[in-house]
Amino acid sequence: MPDHAHPDVAADPPPSSGLPFAQQPALQLIYDTAPIGLAFLSPDCRYVHINQRLTEICGLSIEAHLGRTVRECVPGLADSVEGIVRSIVATGKPVIGVEVVGQRPDQDGRRSWITYWHPLRGADGAVVGVNVAAEEITERKRAEAALRTREGQFHTLADAIPQLVWMADAEGRIYWINRQWFEYTGVPVSTGGVHDWQVLLAPGSRDEVSRAWTYSLRNGTPLEMELSLLGKDGRYRPFLTRAVPLRDANSSVCGWIGTHVDI
């Protein structure tokens, strides 16, 4: 136990090697080099060990954490952390996927972490502490927020143009339509009809369109053809239809966007 540890802290929980927790060379190396935040908490929520990565949550040094309680170091997270630790001590079951927000007063930007909590058992099987791992997901959260903003802007734009527009997943299942699609077909996105848009085709063209669409889905190639769509007035009108694949960073098809231009 470090000399600067809190005097009320109980002896470090004995890992299987029998060495004090912070004196195991292999464990110390993992803590020093891990790309994620790591910590070990006693049952009363004191920091027995922590690495530099995890100190980024609140900005205190490693030394300032050791022997102190979570409530002293990150008061904004204390209720949540104490509840998790109590649950693990009582049940022996891990808690995974808990998202927390950084508590640094010296940083204005919001930083987010996803955390994983696992029990450490003593020789008698009782839980003697909790291992914590935390991965920062700040950039991912920002990217997701930016994507939602772009999607909102696209939907606003798509609702403002006269064409019928839809978006589908990689398998071709439509999950979003613009206002013009609904106004023409009368079919909302919540019904099966919009997911199977081919039921709106003129009967004589369904086989041809089905073959072309299946080919595009299988090969990830754009679709372009003329077809007739049934309107809510019961009449078919001709449309120039285009569907193009959307690709992710690995160039894999992750969705489709389709348009129908009334001709």
C-alpha positions in Angstrom: 0.0 0.0 0.0 1.5 3.4 -0.9 2.6 5.6 2.0 0.3 8.3 0.9 -2.8 6.2 1.0 -5.7 7.1 3.3 -5.0 5.8 6.8 -8.5 4.3 7.0 -8.1 2.2 3.9 -8.1 -1.5 4.6 -5.2 -3.6 3.4 -5.1 -4.2 -0.4 -7.2 -7.1 -1.5 -4.9 -10.1 -2.1 -4.8 -11.2 -5.7 -4.0 -14.8 -6.6 -0.2 -14.2 -6.6 -0.2 -13.2 -2.9 1.6 -9.9 -3.7 0.0 -6.6 -2.7 -2.1 -5.3 -5.6 0.1 -2.4 -6.7 3.3 -4.4 -6.4 2.6 -7.0 -9.0 5.0 -6.2 -11.9 2.7 -7.6 -14.6 -0.3 -5.8 -13.3 1.5 -2.6 -12.9 2.8 -2.8 -16.5 -0.8 -3.3 -17.7 -2.0 -0.3 -15.8 0.9 1.9 -17.1 0.5 0.9 -20.8 -3.2 0.2 -21.2 -4.9 2.4 -23.9 -8.0 2.5 -21.7 -8.7 3.8 -18.2 -8.3 1.2 -15.3 -8.9 1.4 -11.6 -9.5 -0.9 -8.6 -12.0 0.2 -6.0 -12.4 -1.2 -2.5 -16.0 -2.2 -1.3 -16.3 1.2 0.4 -15.5 3.0 -3.0 -11.9 4.1 -2.3 -9.3 4.1 -5.0 -6.8 1.4 -4.4 -5.2 1.7 -7.8 -5.8 3.8 -10.9 -3.9 4.6 -14.1 -3.2 7.9 -15.8 -5.8 7.3 -18.5 -8.6 7.1 -16.0 -7.6 10.2 -14.1 -8.7 12.2 -17.3 -12.3 11.8 -16.0 -11.7 14.3 -13.2 -8.2 15.7 -13.8 -6.8 14.8 -10.4 -3.4 13.0 -10.3 -2.9 9.3 -9.6 -1.6 10.2 -6.1 -4.6 12.4 -5.4 -6.9 9.5 -6.0 -5.3 6.8 -4.0 -6.9 6.1 -0.7 -9.7 8.7 -1.3 -13.3 7.9 -2.0 -15.1 8.3 -5.3 -17.3 10.9 -3.6 -14.2 13.0 -2.8 -12.7 12.7 -6.3 -15.7 12.8 -8.6 -18.7 13.9 -6.5 -20.9 14.2 -9.6 -20.6 10.5 -10.3 -20.6 9.3 -6.7 -24.2 8.2 -6.4 -24.0 6.1 -9.6 -20.6 4.6 -8.7 -21.6 3.7 -5.2 -24.8 2.1 -6.4 -22.8 0.0 -8.9 -20.2 -1.1 -6.3 -22.9 -2.0 -3.8 -24.7 -4.1 -6.4 -21.5 -6.0 -7.4 -20.5 -6.6 -3.8 -24.0 -7.9 -3.0 -24.6 -10.0 -6.1 -21.1 -10.8 -7.4 -22.3 -10.0 -10.9 -20.5 -7.5 -13.2 -22.1 -4.3 -14.6 -21.2 -3.4 -18.1 -21.8 -0.6 -20.6 -22.4 2.3 -18.1 -21.8 5.7 -19.8 -20.4 8.5 -17.7 -19.5 12.1 -18.4 -16.2 13.6 -17.4 -16.1 15.8 -14.3 -13.2 18.1 -15.1 -13.7 21.8 -14.0 -10.7 22.8 -16.2 -12.4 21.6 -19.4 -15.5 23.1 -21.0 -16.0 20.4 -23.5 -18.1 17.4 -22.7 -16.1 14.1 -22.5 -17.9 10.7 -22.4 -16.7 7.3 -21.3 -18.2 3.8 -21.4 -17.4 1.8 -18.3 -17.2 -1.8 -17.3 -17.3 -3.1 -13.7 -16.1 -6.6 -12.6 -15.8 -8.1 -9.2 -12.6 -9.4 -7.7 -13.0 -12.3 -5.3 -10.9 -13.3 -2.3 -9.8 -16.8 -1.4 -13.2 -17.4 0.3 -15.1 -16.3 -2.7 -16.4 -13.0 -1.3 -16.1 -9.9 -3.4 -13.1 -7.9 -2.1 -13.2 -5.1 -4.6 -14.2 -4.0 -8.1 -12.1 -3.7 -11.2 -13.1 -0.8 -13.5 -12.3 -0.3 -17.1 -13.3 2.8 -19.0 -13.0 3.6 -22.7 -13.4 7.2 -23.8 -16.0 7.6 -26.5 -16.0 11.4 -26.8 -15.2 11.5 -30.5 -17.7 8.8 -31.3 -20.4 10.7 -29.5 -19.5 13.9 -31.4 -19.5 12.0 -34.7 -22.9 10.5 -33.9 -24.3 14.0 -33.0 -22.9 15.4 -36.3 -24.4 12.6 -38.2 -27.8 13.2 -36.6 -27.5 16.9 -37.5 -26.7 16.0 -41.2 -29.5 13.5 -41.3 -31.9 16.2 -40.0 -30.7 18.7 -42.6 -31.1 16.1 -45.4 -34.6 15.2 -44.3 -35.5 18.9 -44.3 -34.1 19.3 -47.8 -35.8 16.1 -49.0 -39.2 17.2 -47.8 -38.8 20.5 -49.7 -38.1 19.0 -53.1 -40.9 17.8 -55.5 -39.5 14.3 -56.0 -40.5 11.2 -54.1 -37.5 10.3 -51.8 -36.9 7.3 -49.6 -34.0 5.8 -47.6 -33.5 2.0 -47.1 -31.1 -0.2 -45.1 -28.4 -2.4 -46.7 -31.0 -5.1 -47.5 -33.3 -2.6 -49.2 -35.9 -2.2 -46.4 -37.3 1.3 -46.5 -37.2 3.1 -43.2 -37.7 6.7 -44.1 -39.8 8.5 -46.8 -40.3 12.2 -47.5 -43.5 14.1 -47.4 -44.1 13.9 -51.1 -44.0 10.1 -51.1 -46.8 10.0 -48.5 -48.8 12.7 -50.3 -48.6 10.8 -53.6 -49.0 7.2 -52.4 -50.9 7.7 -49.1 -48.7 5.0 -47.6 -47.0 6.0 -44.3 -43.6 4.5 -43.3 -45.2 2.7 -40.3 -47.1 0.2 -42.6 -45.8 -2.8 -44.5 -46.7 -1.1 -47.8 -43.8 1.3 -47.8 -41.3 -1.4 -46.9 -42.5 -3.4 -49.9 -42.8 -0.5 -52.3 -43.0 -2.9 -55.3 -46.7 -3.5 -54.4 -47.2 0.0 -55.7 -45.9 -0.9 -59.2 -48.0 -1.5 -62.2 -48.6 -5.2 -62.3 -47.0 -5.8 -65.6 -43.7 -4.3 -64.5 -43.2 -6.0 -61.1 -41.1 -8.9 -62.3 -38.7 -6.7 -64.3 -38.3 -4.2 -61.5 -37.9 -7.0 -58.9 -35.1 -8.6 -61.0 -33.3 -5.2 -61.4 -33.6 -4.3 -57.7 -32.4 -7.7 -56.6 -29.4 -7.4 -58.9 -28.6 -3.9 -57.5 -28.9 -5.2 -53.9 -26.7 -8.2 -54.6 -24.0 -6.3 -56.4 -24.2 -2.9 -54.8 -24.8 -1.1 -58.1 -27.1 1.8 -58.8 -30.6 1.2 -60.2 -32.1 3.5 -62.9 -35.2 2.7 -64.8 -38.7 4.0 -65.7 -41.7 2.6 -63.8 -45.2 3.4 -62.9 -46.3 3.9 -59.3 -49.8 3.7 -57.9 -51.1 7.0 -56.4 -53.6 7.3 -53.6 -56.2 8.3 -56.3 -56.0 4.8 -57.7 -54.1 5.9 -60.9 -50.6 4.9 -62.1 -48.2 7.6 -63.2 -44.8 7.1 -64.8 -41.6 7.9 -62.8 -37.9 8.0 -63.6 -36.5 6.0 -60.6 -33.0 6.0 -59.3 -31.6 4.2 -56.3 -28.0 4.5 -55.3 -26.0 2.7 -52.6 -24.6 4.5 -49.5 -21.2 3.2 -48.4 -19.4 3.3 -45.1 -15.7 4.0 -44.4 -14.9 0.4 -45.6 -16.7 0.9 -48.9 -19.4 -1.6 -47.8 -23.0 -0.8 -48.7 -24.7 0.4 -45.5 -27.9 1.7 -47.1 -29.7 3.1 -50.1 -31.3 6.3 -51.2 -34.0 6.3 -53.8 -35.8 9.0 -55.8 -38.8 9.0 -58.1 -39.2 11.9 -60.6 -42.7 12.3 -62.1 -42.3 12.2 -65.9 
